Amino acid sequence: MWEKYDLPFLVKISIDDLNIRSGPGVNNAKTGKYTGKGIFSIIQVAKGSEGAMWGRLESGEGWICLDHATYVNTGGNSTIFYVTPYQVKVSVPDLNIRKGPGMNYPKTGQYTGVGIFTIVAKAKGSEGAMWGLLYGGKGWICLDHAPKYTPKTDILPNFAGRYLSDKYYYSINVYTSPSADEVGIMYRWIKNKPQSQAKSCEFTALGSNKFKISGTNDYFIVRKVGCEYYLDYYKSGIVYDQGIMKEQYPAP
């Protein structure tokens, strides 16, 4: 059943001792950590050697068995819903990160600290406050203490969308009012394969239309020719792939 959901998606864990493993399946080593109870973001699914379906945590901590997880419907009248990723500014050093949206969820034991953070989902807590899910699945913060951050920059406008090349699909999601520090998230998956196999990565601005893939030496350039947008993906300074926008996303 898990393959039918578009990635990323949220799951709810209701037990304290769900093991996190280094790979999908009980044949992979335990990391020594547990999820605990809470809401978590899944970015990849795979079948383990024992036949169960496993999900890779967006936090990067490892994999969990989805037999012990409940899918969180983020559409319709759900209390939890995905949003176009946007940035918030936290000005206090001790804002708690919790495992779910609300004071009734346990603390993760970590704080955001002061800085700019990316929100990918929102929900109303039991106490009535709005909460935001941090990018990377790190946990939830109360948005009462995190107003929207809107820096002013000169980035090529409205280049967010879905691009198609001979090799890949690219889904480029741009943060609200992108800055030179953080701009957005790219999802990339092989053409004719399901979106559930997409890999995600953040990218930062190197100029008005040049963007670096975080943690790599890769970058891409977006060109607007007439009314069309084109994407050139570079590896080691050489054009690796080229695509054209097939669907433009609404401006953030």
N, C-alpha and C positions, 0 to 999 in steps of 0.2 A: 504493500500500500504506500510505502514511503516514496517510491519513485515518482508518484504522480504529482507531488508537490514541487512547485518552483522554488529554487534556492535563491537566497537563504530563507529558512523558515524557523519558527520558534517552537520549542517543546517545553513542557512542564514536567519537572521531576518531583516526585512526592515522597521519596525515601532519602535517608541521610547518607547511606553508604554505597551509592552507585559508583563502582570502580571506573576510573579513567584509564584506558590502555593506550599503548603506543601505536596501535594499528587496529583495523577492523577485524575483530575475532578474538576468541578466548585464547588462541594460540599466540597472541601478541602479549608482550610483557605489560604488567601493571605499572603505571607511573608512580604509584604510591599516593595518589591524590583521589579524592572523591568529589563529585559535584556538590553534594548536599542538596537540600530542597531549594527550588527556585525555577526561574525561566531562563532558558539558554538558547543561543542561536546556533543553528546547524548549517554548515556551508557545503557539505559533501556527504553522500550516503554510499554504502558499499555492503555487500553480503560477506559475512564472516565464513570461515571454514566450517563452522558448525551449522550454517544455514540461516542464522539470525541476521537481521539488518542492523547496521551500525551507522552512527552519525559522527562526523568530525566537528568538534567544537570550534566556533569562530575565534575563540580566545587563543587557539593554538596549543591548548594543553593536551589534546589527544582525542580519543574516540570513546563513545559510550554506546552501550547496547540499547537500541530503540524499543526493545520489548518492555523496558521499564520507563518509557517516556510517553507522554500524551501530546498529540499535535495541538498547537494553539492556533485556532482559526483567527487570522488577523483581518478578515473582511467582514462585511455586513455590519451587524450590531455588536461585534466583538469589542471587549473592553481594551484589547491590545491591538494596535495597528501599526504597520510599517509606514514610514513617511519618507519623502525625498530627503536624503541625508543633509543635515544642516549643522552648523556649528553653534556652540554656546560658550559663554565665558564664565568661568568660575573664579571668584575673587577671594575665596576663603580657603585656607590650607587644609581644613579638616572636614570636608564634605564627604560623608559616608557613602560608600558604594554598597548596595544591597543586592541580594540574589533574586529579587523580584520587585515589581512596582508597588511599593507601599511599605509603611512602617511595620506591618505585620510580618514582613519577610526578614530573615536573618541578615546581619551584616556580613560582608565578605572578609572583613578585617583590614580592608584597604581604603584609602582616601584618594580623591582625584588630585589633590593639591591645587595650586593656582595655575590656571592656564586655559587654553582653548581646546574644546573637546567636540567630537562628532556624535550626533544623535541619529540613530537609524530606526527607532520605533518609539511609540509613546503609549502611555496607559494611565488611567486614573486609579490612584491608590484607594484603599478602603477608607482612609481618612479624608478623601476628597481632593487631595493635591494631585497635580500632573507629574508623571515620572517619565524619564527618558532612558532608553537602552543605549549604552555606550558602544561605539563601533569596536568590533573585535570581540564582542560578547563578554566584556569585562564585568558587566553588571549594570545596575540601575541607579540613577541619581534623581533626587527631587529637583524638579525644574523651577521651584520657587527660588532656588539659590543659583540658578544658571540661566540668565537671560540670553536671548538669541544674539549672536555675534555677527555683525554686518560690516566688515572692512570694505574700504573703497579701493578698487583696482581697475586696471584696464586689460581685462582678459577678453579674448575673442568671444563675442556674445552667442548664446544659443547653440553651442556646438554639442550639447548633450543629446544623445540619441543612440539608436542601434545602427551599427555599420556592418556591412557584409563584404567579405573578400573572397578570393578563390579558396582560402584555407579556413577562415574563422568567421564567427560572429563576434562582434564587440558591442558591449553595452556600456556606454559611458554616462555615469551619473555625476552631476556637478553639484557641489555644495552651494547653499545660498550665499550669494555675494562672495565668490571665491577670492582667496588671498594668495599672496606669493608663498605662504607657508604651507597651506593645504588647499587642494582644489577639489578632489573627488575620488571616486572609486570606479575602477574598470572591471567588468566581468568579461572573460574571454572563453569561448568554447569552440570545439572543432565543428566545422560546417557539417550539417546532416546528423549531428549528434544532439541528444537532449540537453536543454539548458541546465539540467541537474548536474551535468559534468563540468560546469563553468568553474574557472579559477578566478578568485578575486584579488585585487591589489589596489593600494592607494597610489595616487600620482600627485606630483607637485609641479608648480609652474616654473619654467625656466625662461619664460618670455610670454608674449601675448598669445602665441599659438603653439608653443613648444612645451611638452610636459614630460617629466621624468617619472618612470615607474619606481616607486619607493623600494629600497633594498636591492636594486639591480642597477646595471649600467644601461638598461634599455630605456628608450624614450619614444614618444610619438609626436608627430606634427599634424595639426589639423589645418587644412587649406579650404578657403571658401572661394569657389570659382563660379561667378554668376550667382545662381540660387542654390547651387549644390555644395555640400561639404564632403571633403575627402580626407581620409586618414592614412598617414604613412608611418608604419611601425619600423623602428630601427633596432638592430642588434649589432653591437660592436661598431657603431657608426655606419653600418651598411643597411640599406632598405631591405627588410625581411618580408614585409607584407604590406599590401595596399588595399584599402577598402573605400566604399562609398556609403554615405548615410542613406538608410532605407526608411527610417522612422525617426522623426525629431521629437524629443521629449519637451514638455512644457518648460518654459524658463523658470528657474527657482525664484 
